[in-house]
Amino acid sequence: DSVLLAETDRSRYPIFPGLIESYDETKEYNLGTWEGNPLPMFTGIITGIHVENVLLYGEGTIDGRAGEGDWWENPKVMRGAFRPRLLFLNRCSNITVQGIHWKNSPAWTIHPYFSNDLTFLDLDINNPTDSPNTDGLNPESCKKVRIAGAKFSLGDDCIAIKSGKIYMGRKYKVPCEDIIIRQCYMEKGHGAVTIGSEMAAGVYQVLVEDCIFQSTDRGLRIKTRRGRGKDAVIDGIVFDHIRMKEVKTPLVVNCFYFCDPDGKTRYVQSKEAYPVDDRTPSIKKLTFNDISCEDCHVAAAYFYGLPEQKIEEVIMDHVTVTYAKEPKPEVPAMTCGIKPCIKQGIFAANIKKLFLRNVSIRGQIGEALILQEIDQVSNLI
């Protein structure tokens, strides 16, 4: 029952600079980070830098007490530095974190960064539903991450898999890959498992299986946009044996995500094809197998690829969706030009291959399938 209470006075926190230059200014060392860029940040409540072979475990609580200070006030404004995490692991390896309750984080709760061979077991992560940017567990440019038996209830994405914005993607070229998430319970977040939007170095080989998503805005949430770069490739994403209840839109793939100051510009939001160049991201293969979604509110699925760089392949096999009796209208994805809706079926646009096997959509308003610019469709509903 022990509790570790975080300091609430930001003036007492050390600050990590985003970049430290070498004495001859020919090299740099990245220490601090904020939303995919090398920026100054307050040090984490627990911080590891180049740490190896560590087990962090227990049954107690780490309480960031963010609501007792000013961490959540004007959350987009940098005051001294950007907000700290509860656990920040920078360039660490062979780390296991087990059994701890984490709550009231100032920003992302657990943030592994450029780290490898990580295991997170039996964690309980809890932040208020209205707390800003309090994602649960966000591996960024990490390899071989295992997350199992964790419970999430918070105000943003439960798990968000990332690999930086375009400067970090081009400079370091370290994707996030070989991620396994199993037997987790996610509730009340924006997305249960999210990829992006900061993914300029790519995300590869993600398996999510045997999980329950309860009352999240989205189940799977892929967020990308023009400007992430040619290395921003998403491939090998598999969701298997997932149960969703009261998830507003179970499956969302959005290539027009309106993040960042330029997120609503014509370049990001235009649904017309642009030339493919070194700023164009891509999505390859996505597989959804044995997915059950009850009491969906908004849409069964919303897949919107870029017209100039279509999603290569989407497979939906044994997917069932039913709708809530009293759904609340919302937009299915954070992109411009779409209206709130309820009980929409599967919307799919700009995909090369769409495979549907044993897909059941019951109780929708309108057509079960709304297709635009799909090159090949197999086994229609």
C-alpha positions as CSV (number, residue, x, y, z in Angstrom):
1,D,0.0,0.0,0.0
2,S,3.0,2.3,-0.1
3,V,2.7,5.5,-2.3
4,L,5.5,7.5,-3.9
5,L,4.2,11.1,-4.2
6,A,5.7,13.3,-6.9
7,E,6.7,16.9,-6.3
8,T,4.1,19.4,-7.7
9,D,6.4,22.5,-7.9
10,R,7.9,22.6,-11.4
11,S,10.7,24.8,-10.2
12,R,12.2,21.9,-8.3
13,Y,12.5,19.7,-11.4
14,P,15.7,19.4,-13.4
15,I,15.4,20.0,-17.1
16,F,16.7,17.8,-19.9
17,P,17.6,19.9,-23.0
18,G,16.3,18.5,-26.3
19,L,19.8,18.4,-27.9
20,I,23.3,18.7,-26.5
21,E,26.0,19.5,-29.1
22,S,29.5,18.0,-29.0
23,Y,32.4,20.4,-28.3
24,D,33.1,20.8,-32.0
25,E,29.4,21.0,-32.9
26,T,29.7,18.1,-35.3
27,K,27.5,15.7,-33.3
28,E,24.5,15.9,-31.0
29,Y,23.0,14.0,-28.2
30,N,19.2,13.8,-27.8
31,L,18.1,13.9,-24.2
32,G,14.7,15.6,-23.9
33,T,11.7,15.1,-26.2
34,W,8.1,16.3,-26.7
35,E,5.6,14.8,-29.1
36,G,8.3,13.5,-31.5
37,N,10.7,16.4,-31.5
38,P,13.9,17.0,-29.5
39,L,12.7,19.6,-27.1
40,P,13.4,20.5,-23.4
41,M,11.4,18.5,-20.9
42,F,11.3,18.2,-17.1
43,T,12.8,15.0,-16.0
44,G,10.6,12.1,-15.3
45,I,9.5,11.2,-11.8
46,I,11.6,8.0,-12.4
47,T,14.2,8.4,-15.2
48,G,16.6,5.9,-16.7
49,I,19.3,6.8,-19.2
50,H,21.4,4.1,-20.7
51,V,20.2,1.7,-18.0
52,E,20.5,-2.1,-18.5
53,N,19.2,-5.2,-16.8
54,V,16.8,-3.7,-14.3
55,L,13.6,-5.1,-12.7
56,L,11.2,-2.4,-11.3
57,Y,8.4,-4.1,-9.5
58,G,6.0,-3.8,-6.5
59,E,2.4,-3.5,-5.5
60,G,2.5,0.2,-4.5
61,T,1.5,3.4,-6.3
62,I,3.4,6.1,-8.0
63,D,1.2,9.3,-7.9
64,G,2.2,12.2,-10.1
65,R,-0.3,14.5,-8.4
66,A,-0.6,16.5,-11.6
67,G,-4.0,17.9,-10.6
68,E,-2.5,19.4,-7.4
69,G,-0.1,21.5,-9.3
70,D,-0.3,23.4,-12.6
71,W,0.8,20.7,-15.0
72,W,-2.6,20.4,-16.7
73,E,-3.2,24.1,-17.0
74,N,-2.5,25.5,-20.5
75,P,-1.1,22.1,-21.5
76,K,0.2,23.2,-25.0
77,V,2.3,26.0,-23.5
78,M,5.9,25.3,-22.7
79,R,6.7,26.8,-19.3
80,G,10.3,26.3,-18.6
81,A,10.2,23.0,-20.3
82,F,7.6,20.5,-21.4
83,R,5.8,18.3,-18.9
84,P,7.4,15.3,-17.3
85,R,6.4,11.6,-17.5
86,L,6.0,9.3,-14.6
87,L,8.6,6.9,-16.1
88,F,11.0,7.9,-18.8
89,L,13.5,5.4,-20.2
90,N,16.0,6.8,-22.7
91,R,18.2,4.3,-24.6
92,C,17.7,1.6,-22.0
93,S,17.7,-2.2,-22.6
94,N,16.5,-5.4,-20.8
95,I,14.0,-3.6,-18.5
96,T,11.0,-5.2,-16.8
97,V,8.3,-3.1,-15.0
98,Q,5.8,-5.2,-13.1
99,G,2.8,-4.8,-10.8
100,I,2.9,-1.0,-10.0
101,H,-0.1,1.3,-10.0
102,W,0.6,4.6,-11.9
103,K,-1.7,7.6,-11.7
104,N,-2.2,11.3,-12.2
105,S,0.7,11.7,-14.6
106,P,1.5,15.3,-15.8
107,A,1.8,14.0,-19.4
108,W,2.5,10.6,-21.0
109,T,2.6,8.1,-18.1
110,I,5.3,5.6,-19.2
111,H,7.5,6.6,-22.1
112,P,10.2,4.2,-23.3
113,Y,12.4,6.0,-25.8
114,F,15.0,4.5,-28.2
115,S,15.0,1.4,-25.9
116,N,15.0,-2.3,-26.5
117,D,14.0,-5.6,-24.8
118,L,11.3,-4.1,-22.6
119,T,8.6,-6.0,-20.6
120,F,5.6,-4.4,-18.9
121,L,3.5,-6.8,-16.8
122,D,0.4,-6.4,-14.6
123,L,0.4,-2.6,-14.5
124,D,-2.6,-0.4,-13.5
125,I,-2.4,3.0,-15.2
126,N,-5.1,5.5,-14.2
127,N,-5.5,9.2,-15.1
128,P,-8.6,11.4,-15.1
129,T,-10.6,11.3,-18.3
130,D,-10.2,15.0,-18.9
131,S,-6.5,15.1,-18.3
132,P,-4.5,16.3,-21.3
133,N,-2.0,14.1,-23.1
134,T,-1.9,11.6,-20.3
135,D,-1.4,8.6,-22.6
136,G,-0.7,5.3,-20.8
137,L,2.3,3.6,-22.3
138,N,4.0,5.0,-25.4
139,P,7.0,3.1,-26.8
140,E,8.8,5.5,-29.2
141,S,11.5,4.1,-31.6
142,C,11.7,1.0,-29.5
143,K,12.3,-2.7,-30.4
144,K,11.0,-5.8,-28.8
145,V,8.4,-4.5,-26.4
146,R,6.1,-6.9,-24.5
147,I,3.0,-5.5,-22.7
148,A,0.7,-8.0,-20.9
149,G,-2.0,-8.0,-18.2
150,A,-2.1,-4.2,-18.0
151,K,-5.2,-2.1,-17.2
152,F,-5.6,1.4,-18.6
153,S,-8.2,4.1,-17.7
154,L,-7.2,7.6,-18.7
155,G,-7.8,10.7,-20.8
156,D,-5.9,10.0,-24.0
157,D,-4.5,7.0,-25.9
158,C,-4.0,3.9,-23.7
159,I,-1.1,2.7,-25.7
160,A,0.5,4.8,-28.5
161,I,3.3,3.4,-30.7
162,K,5.5,6.1,-32.2
163,S,8.8,6.8,-33.9
164,G,9.2,10.6,-33.9
165,K,8.5,13.4,-36.3
166,I,10.4,14.0,-39.5
167,Y,13.6,15.5,-38.0
168,M,14.0,12.5,-35.7
169,G,12.9,10.0,-38.4
170,R,15.4,11.3,-40.9
171,K,18.3,11.8,-38.4
172,Y,18.2,8.6,-36.5
173,K,16.0,6.2,-38.7
174,V,15.0,4.1,-35.7
175,P,11.5,2.6,-36.2
176,C,9.3,1.1,-33.5
177,E,9.1,-2.6,-34.2
178,D,8.4,-6.1,-32.8
179,I,5.6,-5.0,-30.3
180,I,3.3,-7.6,-28.6
181,I,0.3,-6.5,-26.6
182,R,-1.8,-9.2,-25.0
183,Q,-4.5,-9.7,-22.3
184,C,-4.9,-6.0,-21.6
185,Y,-8.0,-4.1,-20.5
186,M,-8.4,-0.6,-21.9
187,E,-11.1,1.8,-21.1
188,K,-12.1,5.5,-21.5
189,G,-9.2,6.5,-23.6
190,H,-9.2,8.2,-27.0
191,G,-7.7,5.1,-28.6
192,A,-7.1,1.7,-27.1
193,V,-4.1,0.9,-29.3
194,T,-2.8,3.8,-31.4
195,I,-0.1,4.0,-34.0
196,G,1.2,7.5,-34.6
197,S,0.8,10.2,-35.4
198,E,4.5,10.8,-34.7
199,M,5.9,7.8,-36.7
200,A,8.4,9.3,-39.2
201,A,10.8,6.3,-38.8
202,G,8.1,3.7,-39.3
203,V,6.2,1.2,-37.2
204,Y,6.5,-2.6,-38.0
205,Q,5.3,-5.9,-36.7
206,V,2.7,-5.1,-34.0
207,L,0.5,-7.9,-32.6
208,V,-2.4,-7.1,-30.4
209,E,-4.3,-10.1,-29.1
210,D,-6.7,-11.3,-26.4
211,C,-7.6,-7.8,-25.2
212,I,-10.8,-6.0,-24.1
213,F,-11.6,-2.4,-25.1
214,Q,-14.3,-0.8,-23.1
215,S,-15.8,2.7,-23.8
216,T,-12.8,4.1,-25.7
217,D,-13.4,6.5,-28.6
218,R,-11.6,4.2,-31.0
219,G,-10.2,0.6,-30.8
220,L,-7.4,0.6,-33.3
221,R,-6.3,4.1,-34.2
222,I,-3.8,4.7,-36.9
223,K,-2.9,8.4,-37.3
224,T,-0.7,9.7,-40.0
225,R,-0.6,12.6,-42.5
226,R,1.4,14.1,-45.4
227,G,4.7,15.5,-44.1
228,R,5.7,12.5,-41.9
229,G,8.2,11.4,-44.6
230,K,9.0,8.4,-46.9
231,D,10.3,6.4,-43.9
232,A,7.0,6.7,-42.1
233,V,5.9,3.2,-43.1
234,I,3.3,1.2,-41.2
235,D,3.4,-2.5,-41.9
236,G,2.6,-5.9,-40.3
237,I,-0.2,-4.7,-37.9
238,V,-2.3,-7.6,-36.6
239,F,-5.3,-7.5,-34.2
240,D,-6.5,-10.9,-33.2
241,H,-9.3,-12.0,-30.8
242,I,-10.3,-8.5,-29.5
243,R,-13.6,-7.8,-27.7
244,M,-14.9,-4.3,-27.8
245,K,-17.9,-2.8,-25.8
246,E,-19.3,0.7,-26.3
247,V,-16.3,1.7,-28.5
248,K,-17.5,4.6,-30.6
249,T,-15.6,3.6,-33.8
250,P,-13.8,0.3,-33.4
251,L,-11.3,0.6,-36.4
252,V,-9.8,3.9,-37.6
253,V,-7.1,4.4,-40.1
254,N,-6.7,8.2,-40.8
255,C,-4.1,9.5,-43.3
256,F,-5.4,13.1,-42.9
257,Y,-4.9,13.5,-39.1
258,F,-5.1,17.2,-38.3
259,C,-2.4,17.5,-35.7
260,D,0.4,20.1,-35.5
261,P,0.1,23.8,-36.4
262,D,-0.3,23.0,-40.1
263,G,-2.7,20.1,-39.6
264,K,-5.7,21.9,-41.2
265,T,-3.8,23.3,-44.2
266,R,-4.7,22.3,-47.8
267,Y,-1.4,20.3,-48.0
268,V,-2.4,18.0,-45.1
269,Q,-6.2,17.9,-45.7
270,S,-6.7,17.8,-49.4
271,K,-8.4,14.7,-50.7
272,E,-6.9,15.2,-54.1
273,A,-3.7,13.4,-55.1
274,Y,-0.4,15.1,-54.5
275,P,2.9,14.1,-56.0
276,V,4.6,11.3,-54.0
277,D,7.8,12.7,-52.6
278,D,10.1,12.4,-49.6
279,R,7.4,13.7,-47.3
280,T,4.8,11.1,-48.2
281,P,4.0,8.3,-45.6
282,S,2.7,4.9,-46.4
283,I,0.6,2.1,-44.9
284,K,1.1,-1.5,-46.1
285,K,-0.6,-4.5,-44.5
286,L,-3.3,-4.4,-41.7
287,T,-5.0,-7.6,-40.5
288,F,-8.1,-7.8,-38.2
289,N,-9.2,-11.3,-37.1
290,D,-11.8,-12.5,-34.7
291,I,-13.0,-9.0,-33.7
292,S,-16.3,-8.5,-31.8
293,C,-17.7,-5.0,-31.3
294,E,-20.9,-4.5,-29.3
295,D,-22.8,-1.2,-28.9
296,C,-20.8,0.8,-31.4
297,H,-22.0,4.4,-31.7
298,V,-20.4,6.1,-34.7
299,A,-19.0,3.8,-37.4
300,A,-18.0,0.2,-37.7
301,A,-14.7,1.1,-39.4
302,Y,-13.2,4.2,-41.0
303,F,-10.3,3.6,-43.4
304,Y,-9.1,6.7,-45.3
305,G,-5.8,6.3,-47.2
306,L,-4.0,8.9,-49.3
307,P,-5.1,9.1,-52.9
308,E,-1.5,9.3,-54.1
309,Q,-0.3,6.5,-51.7
310,K,-3.1,4.0,-51.2
311,I,-3.2,1.7,-48.2
312,E,-1.8,-1.6,-49.7
313,E,-3.9,-4.3,-48.0
314,V,-6.6,-4.5,-45.3
315,I,-7.9,-7.9,-44.2
316,M,-11.0,-8.2,-42.0
317,D,-11.8,-11.8,-41.1
318,H,-14.5,-12.9,-38.6
319,V,-15.5,-9.3,-37.6
320,T,-18.9,-8.6,-36.1
321,V,-20.3,-5.2,-35.2
322,T,-23.6,-4.3,-33.5
323,Y,-24.8,-0.8,-32.5
324,A,-25.9,1.0,-29.4
325,K,-29.6,1.6,-28.8
326,E,-29.1,5.3,-28.1
327,P,-25.9,6.3,-30.0
328,K,-24.3,9.7,-29.7
329,P,-23.2,11.3,-33.0
330,E,-19.5,12.2,-33.4
331,V,-17.0,12.3,-36.2
332,P,-15.3,8.9,-36.8
333,A,-11.9,10.4,-37.3
334,M,-10.0,13.6,-36.6
335,T,-9.9,15.0,-40.2
336,C,-11.5,18.0,-41.8
337,G,-14.6,17.8,-44.0
338,I,-16.5,15.0,-42.4
339,K,-19.7,15.3,-40.4
340,P,-20.8,13.6,-37.2
341,C,-22.7,10.4,-37.7
342,I,-24.2,7.4,-36.0
343,K,-24.5,3.7,-36.9
344,Q,-22.4,4.0,-40.0
345,G,-21.1,0.8,-41.6
346,I,-17.6,0.4,-43.0
347,F,-16.2,3.4,-44.8
348,A,-13.1,2.6,-46.9
349,A,-11.3,4.9,-49.4
350,N,-8.0,4.7,-51.3
351,I,-7.0,1.1,-50.6
352,K,-5.4,-1.3,-53.1
353,K,-6.7,-4.6,-51.7
354,L,-9.6,-5.0,-49.3
355,F,-10.5,-8.5,-48.1
356,L,-13.7,-9.2,-46.2
357,R,-14.4,-12.7,-44.9
358,N,-17.2,-13.5,-42.5
359,V,-17.8,-9.8,-41.7
360,S,-21.2,-9.1,-40.0
361,I,-22.5,-5.6,-39.6
362,R,-26.0,-5.5,-38.0
363,G,-28.2,-2.5,-37.3
364,Q,-26.4,0.1,-39.4
365,I,-28.1,3.1,-40.9
366,G,-27.5,3.0,-44.7
367,E,-25.2,0.7,-46.6
368,A,-23.0,-1.7,-44.7
369,L,-20.1,-0.8,-47.1
370,I,-19.2,2.6,-48.4
371,L,-16.3,2.2,-50.8
372,Q,-14.3,4.8,-52.7
373,E,-11.3,4.2,-54.9
374,I,-10.7,0.5,-53.9
375,D,-8.7,-1.3,-56.5
376,Q,-9.6,-4.9,-55.5
377,V,-12.4,-6.1,-53.2
378,S,-12.8,-9.7,-52.3
379,N,-15.7,-11.6,-50.5
380,L,-18.1,-8.7,-50.0
381,I,-20.4,-8.7,-47.0
